[in-house]
Amino acid sequence: MSYIREQNNPLIQQLLQEHDRLGVDKQTERQALQRRILFLMTTIKMHELEDERNQPVKKTREKTSLWSSSFASV
């Protein structure tokens, strides 16, 4: 789990519990909580993707078979 996810997970859980405690008749408040939760989760995912993008890429040697390399010069 990423640092940003660990940091915000308790807040998301709190919002989910608050959402679950609200009655069905409080639709506006429930939707507001849903938007906050979605915003937090989207922000976390954006940070994770940005971190992945900024990490150095390991270069791997491309595997080729002797069969394909022997015909490359033909």
TAWOHU-V895982 format. One record per run of one state. SS is the DSSP state (@ for helix, = for strand, . for the rest). FROM is the first residue (numbers start at 1). TO is the last residue. If there is no record, write none. Layout:
# TAWOHU-V895982
ss->SS from->FROM to->TO
ss->SS from->FROM to->TO
This chain:
# TAWOHU-V895982
ss->. from->1 to->2
ss->@ from->3 to->21
ss->. from->22 to->26
ss->@ from->27 to->54
ss->. from->55 to->65
ss->@ from->66 to->70
ss->. from->71 to->74
